[in-house]
Amino acid sequence: MASFRQNPPAVCLLSGGLDSSTCLAIARRDGFTCYALSFDYGQRHRIELEAARRVAASLGAERHLVIHTGLDAFGGSALTADIPVPKGRDAAEMAGAIPVTYVPARNTIFLSFALAWAEVLGAADIFIGVNALDYSGSPDCRPEFIEAYERLANLAIAAGVEGRTCIRIHTPLLRLSKAEIVRLAHSLGLPFGLTHSCYDPDPIGRPCGRCDSCILRRKGFEEAGIEDR
């Protein structure tokens, strides 16, 4: 196990989007030594990974690790298969059903890797930027999922079973609106221009402006009265 003389270590899941980047900034504010974890999971673009690298460097992550895991082998999502990304949906449509941009079991898989790294680091803390308000219907962003996973985590690792640690999954954005997240990120000095949220950017990385993620992001900045730059 690694040893730490100062701030306790925390594993922070980092996609490069607004929410996960804000979560990393919160962990840093709260005094953790941050280990950022991103995934090349076969998503339809790599722009978000470039954003994650920029954010991790800007926020001073102790280490940024990118794991390669091919969820595109299963497909079943507009983010990992040749399925059109929904565009121009209103709030009612977004909330009406689990969207096709949901990647099956993605957060379950990502948290498993975070848990493994946390045990090796001797860390008790994992940060994930899930949100139960502006979450566009994904089941693995619900508080029930996080609560159940935390219970599982403490049964799944040697450090938990032996009583050497108690894993805590931090979800500081869980019950915040997108506007509240924007205001919080602004107060923490997050460089918004380093982040990327679009599900379907063009070949040079410009956001489409019409997917669910773009719409929710724009709505958040408008309601917060803060410029997205």
N, C-alpha and C positions, 0 to 999 in steps of 0.2 A: 504494500500500500504506500501511496505517496504521503509525505509529511508536510505540514504547512505551519509556518511560524507566525503568520499574521491572520489575514482574512480567511474565513472558511471557504472551501471550494463549493461551487454550484455548477451543475450542468444546465445549460440554457439551449433549448431547441430554437434554432434560428433558420427561418426560411428566406429571409431577406425582405419580407413584407413589413407593413407598418406595425402590425400587432406584435409579431415576434421580436422585432427590433426594439419596440417600446419595452417589452418584457426584459430584454437584455439590459436596457438602460436602467430599469428598476432594480434588477439584481445588482448592478454596479453601484447604484445609489445606496442600496441597503448594506453595502460593505462586503459583498462576496467577491472572491476571486473567480472570474467567469470563464467557463469552458464551453465554447459555442459548438453546437452540433448541428450540422446540416446534412441533407440527403440528396444524392443524385439517384432518384428512384425511377428514372425512365420517363420523367415528365416531358411534355411536348416542347419545352424550351429550357435553355440553361441560363437565361437572363437572371432568374431569381437567385441562382447560385453565385453569379457575379455580384449581385446586390448583397448577398449574405457576406461575401468576403470583404466588401467595402465597409459594411456596417461593423463587422467583427473587428476590423483594424481600427476604425474610427473610435469605437467605444472601448478599445483597449482590452479585448479578450486575451486571457492568458494563452489560450490555444484555440484554434478553429479547425475542427475535424470535419471532413466531408466523407460520408459513408456511401458506398455504391451498393444499392439494393434494387433489383429490377422488378418493381411492381408492374411495369408495362407488360411483363410476361403474362399477367393475368388479365390485363385490360379492364373493361367494365367501368371506365371513367372517361370523361371528355378530356381529362388532363393526361391520360396515359394511353389513349387509343384514338383511332380515327373516328371520333364522334364530335359533332359540332358543339362548340361552346355556346350556351344560350346567351342571347343578346337582347338588350332593351326591355328587360322585365321590370315590372313595378314591384313595390314592397309586398303586395298580396300574393303575387306569383312566386316570389322568392320564398315566402313563408308557407306556401301551400303544400309542398312535398319535398322530400330529400332530392337535392339537385343532382344532375348527371355529372357535375364537376366533383362530387364526393368521390374520393378514392377509397375503395373498400379496405377497412381496417388500418388505414394509414397511421392515425395517431396511436393505435395500439402497438403497431410495429415500431414507430419512432420512439415511443416511451420505453419500449423494451431495450432498445440500444442505449438510450439515456440512462436507464437503470443499471445496465452492465458497466457503463463507463463510470457512473457514480460509485459503484461498489469498488472498482479498481482505484479510483481517486480517494476513497475514504470519505466521499461526500454524502451528506444526508439530504441535500436539497436539489430539486429539479424544477426548472421554470419552463412553463409552456404558455403560449399566448392565446389560449382558447377563449372564446367569447360566446355567451349564451343569449345575447340580445341581437346584435347584427351578425349572426353567424350563418345565415343563408342555409339553414336546415340540416347541417351535418350532424349526425348522431354522436360522433366522437368529440363534440365540443360541449356536450351537456354536463352539468355538474354531477349528475348521477354516474356518468362514465368515469369522471375524475375520481370521485369518492371510492368507487369500486376498484379502480386501478390502484389507488394508493394502498388499499387493504391488501390487494394481491401482491403489490411490490414488497411489502414487509413480510410476506410469507414466502417470497420467491428467491431471496438471496441469503447467503450464509450470514452476512453481517446482521440482517434482520432477525433471523431465526435464533442466532446466538446472543441476541440482545446488545450487540455492539453499536447499533445505530437504529434510528427510526426514520425511514424515508418520508419526506414531506414533498408533495407535488404542489408547487405554488402556481396559482392561476390569478394573478392580480388584476387581469382585465375581464374576468369572467362575467361580471354583472355591470360593466360599463357600456354606455352607448359609444358609437364611433366618434361622436363629437367629444365626449369625455376623454377618450383615448388620445385624440389629437391634442387636446389641451394639456394632458399629462405629458405626452411626448415632447411638446413644445417647452414645457416647464423644465424638462430634463435635458434640454439642448440637443435632442435627436435631430440630425441633419436629414430632413425629409427627402431631399433630392437623392440620397443614397439608396433609398428603399424602392422596392418594386412590388406592385400588387396585382397587376393585370394577369388574367388567365390566358389571354390570347393576343400577345403583343405582335407587332410586325417584325420583319426580319432584323431590323436594327434596334429593336427593343422599345419602340414607342407604344404606350398603352392604347388599347382599342377604344377605351372610353365608354363601352356599351355592355361589357360583361358584368355579372353581378358584383364582382370584386371592385371593379372600377366605379360602378354606380354607388356602392356603399362607401368607398373611400371619398369620392367627390361630395357626397351628402355629409359625411363627417366633417370635412374641412369647411364646407359652406356653413353648417350649423355652428361650428366652433368660431367662425369669423377669422380663420387663420389661413394664410396663403400656403399652398402645397408646393414648396420649392426648397 
